[in-house]
């Protein structure tokens, strides 16, 4: 169980990148979103973004469940990047409601999420808790902030 937990939490090894493991995990999630978007566009309008939110929720709760199975303490390890996947999914969800240039806006969502995740704007207190839930919650907040900023940019675009 510990091997499977570590494999999932590292997003199939992305978390073991020697530098910027969080960025590598977010980028891998963005690539996955890019390749899934033709399939998602075939769904009814409200279902498109809902699929990403549902995936983010399943990964959020699954990761929260897996962290104590992989670690006994010091839960926020750099190799755990599944939380970045959750944040990136949430940040990209507005793309499935309205987009003019999917690749450009996905790149914008990626950069916005990395900005909010690294700067910890709005999530510093959560990040400092050091619990399995806080590992994922701070990235969820960063994803929500990035999604909000992306919506504003889309409206101004």
N, C-alpha and C positions, 0 to 999 in steps of 0.2 A: 504494500500500500504506500509506503514511504517513497518508493521510486516513481510510482504513478503520480503521486501528489507533487513531487518535485518536477516531473516532466510537464505536468499541466501548469503549475505555478510559474515555471520558467518559459511558458508559451513555446513548448517543444524545443527548448534549448536557447531561445533568443536571449534569455536573461543571463546566459553565461558569456555574452560578448565581453571582450576585455575592457572596452570603454563604452560609456553612454548606453548601458544596457536598457535603461528606460526608453530612450529614443529608439533603439533597435526594436524593442517590443511594440512601441507605438507605430513605427514604420511598417512592421510586419502586419499589424492589424489594418493599417491603411491600405496596404497591398491587397489584403483579403477583401476589404470593402470594395476596392476597385474591381476586382475580378467577380465579385458577387453582384455588382450593380446592374448588369444587363438582365439578370434573373429577377432582381427585386423590382426593376422598372415594369415588369409584366404584371405585377400585383396591383390591386386597386389602390387608389391614392392614399387613403389613411393607413393601409396595411404596410406600406413601404417603410416608413419610419418606425412604425410599431414593431416590425420584425427586429430592427436593430435594438430598440429599447428592450424587447423581450430577451434577445440574445444577451444584452448587457446585464439584465436582471439575473438570468440563469448563471452567467459567468460570475457575477458579483457574489451571489449566495453560494455557488459551488466553490469559489475561491476562499470565501470566509470559512467554509466547512473544511477545506483542505489544509489551510495554514497550520492549525494545531496538529495535524497528522504528519506534517513535514518537519515542524520545529517545536521545540519545547519552550523556548523563550527567544527574545530579541527577534520579534516577528517581521520587522520591516527590513528584510535583507535586499541587497541590490539585485540579486538574481531573480527575485520575484517580480515579474513584469506582467502577470495576468491582470493586475490592477490597471496597468496602462492600456490594456486591450479594452477594458470596461470604459475607461474615460474616452478613448478614441472612438468607440462605437457611439457613445452618447454625443460627442462633439460632431460626429458626421451625420447624425440622424436628420438634421434640417435639410440636408442635400436631397433627401428623398421626398420632400414636399415641394421644393422649388429649386431649380438650378438652371443656369444658363450654360455653364462650362464645367462639367463634372470634375475633370482632373484639376483644374485651377482651384475650384472651391474645396475639393478634398485636400489639396495641398494647404490651402488656407486653414481648414479645420485642423489639420495636423499641426501646423505652426502655432495656431491659437491654443490648442490643447497643451503643447509642450511649454508654451509661455506660462499658462496658468498653473501647470503642474510643477514646473521648476521654481517659479516665483512664490508659489504657495499663497497667492492672493486669495483670501476667503477660506483657506483650509489649514492655515498654520497650526491652530489649536487642535484640530482633528489629527493632524500628522504627528503632533507631539504626544498623543495618548499612548502610542506603542502597542495597541491591541490588534488582534486579527481583523476586527471590523474596521479600525481606523486605517489599516493598510489600504483597503479598498475605498473607504469613504472619502478620503482626501482626493483621490483620482476621480471619483464620481462628481465631487464638487467642481473640480477643474474641468471636467467634461461638460457639465451643465453651464458653467461660465463661458467656455469656448463656444458651445452651441448658441448661447444667447448673443455673444459677440458676432458669430457667423450670421445669425438672422438679421442683426442690425446691418452688417455689411451687405447682405443680399438685398435688403430693402433699399439701401443707398446706391447699389450697383446700377 
